Each structure stands twice: as structure tokens, then as C-alpha cells.
Amino acid sequence: MTSVRDSEPGTGSTEPKALDLQDLLLETQDVADFLDELACYAAATLSSRKSEVFCGITLLRHGEAGTVASSGEKALMLDELQYQLDEGPCLMASRRQLVVHIPDLASDTTFPDYNYIAMAHGVRSVLALPFHLPENSARAGLNLYSETAHALDGGAVERAQTFVAQAAKGLRLALLLSEHSRTAENLKLAMTSRTVIDTAVGIVIAQNRCTQDEAFAMIKAASNHRNIKLRDVAASIVESAGGGKVTTHFA
């Protein structure tokens, strides 16, 4: 039977260490590496001698769901199965910000299609927990799978909740850094395009003895007429004038 409840950090005795999670963030090269290490760390921390745990991390952004990291191919496959069916514990956990615990898939009727296929791949128990991220940002969830029924018991649920509470800060920082990096790259590309266009405008001014506005209008008209991006038209003007490839220098 599926257990669904609000997510609150537990107080298990064998808790993941916050410093370990901070070290993961500091030692990895980029966000993708951090998330992969996070998934592997969760799987290793929550596994026991009796049962191995597989871990995937689901990210919901702009209405689309995807696995951004996993501890292995099996966790990835189990996550993607839910996206294909548009139902499953990890989607419910991420979308509704709830803890979803299925001790034994064989006795669960909440996700019949998903459970049937998951059991065919040897999975018997599932635990999905949401990461609490700021409002209006992406939603995410930690998905844990085991081939043993009742492997993810009450103690495992508490340890997983503690892990998610600690890891959420690192995940928020990783997503923030990723967004800043993307913004900086977009700004750099925009500035590079601006350099090419400004150079082309100068060439057109010299060739036609016109104003800056008139020169830009000529380039824009050529772009519309030929259905080519403004930057590409500008680059061809610079190259035809013998200027070669224009580069932007950042101090």
C-alpha cells in the first residue's frame, strides 16, 4: 500500500553528513557532475547489506520532467518509465511535494501500469521524496528503488528525509550557479553578435556615406529579404570587406 505524506526531515541515527554534501559540491567540476555524485552518494548511503538501493534525481522545469542524474542505468530506466506513462511515485513526489513510499509494489494499486513494468525489472519497493526548492523555481525529487520488498523501511525513510533536507541546499546552489552560468554565456553571445553588427554598420557607413541608422536599416533589410539572421549578414559584410572573422575581446 502506498504511503503519501508531507515531507519533513527525519532524525535517523545514521544521518548523511552535511559536510560530505558540501565537499561534493566543492570537488565537482560542474552541476552535472555534482548531481551524478549526489545520486551515487544517496544510493551508497541508503543501501544496506541486505538490499542495494538505486537512485535517480528528477527535475521538473517548464512542464517537462527528466532525470538529471542517477546512480546507474537501472535507476535511469525506472525514472524514464514514469515519464513515458506520465504517472509514478517520483512524479507525484515532485509535482505535489509529497513523500511517496511503496513498501511492496506487489500490493500497491496506486500506479498499476508502472508497478507491473517495474516489478518485471525486479523492483519491489520505491521511495520518492521532494527537494524543497524556492517558489517559482524548478521542482525536483529523489527517487529510491530496491529489489527487496520492505527494504526502504521507516528508518530508511527518516534517513532519506534527512539526506534530502541537507542536499536541497546544495541542489539549490547548483541550480543557481547553472542559471548564472547560462545567463553569462547568453550575455557573452549577445555581446559578440553586437560587435559583428557594429563593425558591419561602420563598413556600410564608409561605403555608402550614410548615417548609422540608415546603415543598420540596410543590413536589417538584407536580413529580412534573404531570410538570414542579422548577425550572419553582418559577418558576411565584414568578411567581404576583408575584415576576416570578428572576435570580441573581454578584459
Disulfide bonds with the S-S distance in Angstrom:
none
